[in-house]
Amino acid sequence: MAIWNPWHGCHKISPGCANCYVYRRDESIGKDASIVTKTGDYNLPLKKNRQGEYKLTRADGVVFACMTSDFFLDEADEWRQSCWDMIRERQDLDFHIITKRIDRFDVCKPADWGDGWDNVTICSTCENQDRAEYRLPILLELPIKHREMISEPMLEEINIEKYLETGLIEHVTCGGESGSKARPCDFRWIQEVRRQCIRQGVPFTFKQTGAVFIKDGKTYHIDRKDQIPQAHKSGYSYYPGMGTADAIAYHLPDRKDLFEGLSRSKFRSRFHLSDSDREYIKEKGIDTIRSHAADFVQKRLAPENPENDGKQTPMKGHPVFLAQHACACCCRGCLEKWHHIPAGKVLNDEEQAYIVDVLMEWIQSGI
Ligand code: SF4
């Protein structure tokens, strides 16, 4: 990856800006980050070496533009056109522009932008639900060939599934905040967006834990050098079909604790076998019911991204369906929340057998 900072300095416009790393870094060297200036790298995409070859080549990877400012900052209006010219000239490079000012894109785009340029990805940052509701509809409406969304620092749980459903967002990235004043990032928020991405088949990157990371209700203070590696090691990034989630370490819940927890849940505890369910079980025999359970689990739960996930288990019609809702084995989201089995992976034989055992324990306790 290459970084191209044509100008430096910015203005805070959003909750995510509160502890902006550009401000933090500039303050540490006595510089005022609110003063916006062109940099010596302004012409970087066109700079050449002594042999007359471009310094930046495709081998350098994606070119991230404006990482110490915002490409659509109004103070940079007079400088931006030349940047577009350079981007147009370097069709061989992929430019990635991350912005909190997607609402300025329309007035800032070049005259010949048309329905977008193939070598430009625009990534809108959405640190909370409010900013997602404001910025993502704009991002989706604009003529852009490649759209991404990033939530970093992620400040709360965010639901973006309706925007992912459009199929227009190619990638989602989430991560916590770094620095001494970092706000906490809860792993549940990361998992929630990840599940939305899995359901919609959108690649997801868990980029960094941030400095204050909450997992299972416990707060961890993570050293700067470990924030990216720990997120990477967790296996919680998701690239469809790549098997990345197979590396996720997890522990199944204690069975007694699980059933106690389920009995305390208002929703789960309302499921019971009816007389006709008991009749059905008696008629078919418990071994047949077990084989039905194994079949449902294999077909409707075990795939990496089950069809219609979240809605694949009917509320009635078979005792196993009731057991699935009662035991939180009805979809991959519930399976992850209650049983800790990660979404986004193909369930192996052991995991499928465990689920069938849980379902049969519930059924047998009710006949
Ligand atoms: S938009 Fe980005 S660079 Fe600008 S102040 Fe906010 S966080 Fe910092």
Boltz pocket constraint, residues with backbone or C-beta under 6 A from the ligand:
constraints:
  - pocket:
      binder: B
      contacts: [[A, 10], [A, 11], [A, 12], [A, 13], [A, 14], [A, 16], [A, 17], [A, 20], [A, 21], [A, 22], [A, 23], [A, 67], [A, 68], [A, 69], [A, 70], [A, 100]]
      max_distance: 6.0
